[in-house]
């Protein structure tokens, strides 16, 4: 099973604060060229790396692929 972390810089938007909110914010996924990947050996290593990147202002996602084929 492969484990990797995908991360990209988080852009904060302050145009929709609660006092001026007319509609809910919509999720706009980043372009694929902005997403960076780092492969890890264990899930614990991936969690540690993801937390450190979140503290630096990145949005992170831990992903795995399934190698269970019968």
Secondary structure, 3 states (H helix, E strand, C coil): CCEEEEEEECCCCCCCCHHHCCCCCCCCCCCHHHCEEEEECCHHHHHHHHHHHHHCCEEEEEEECCCCCC
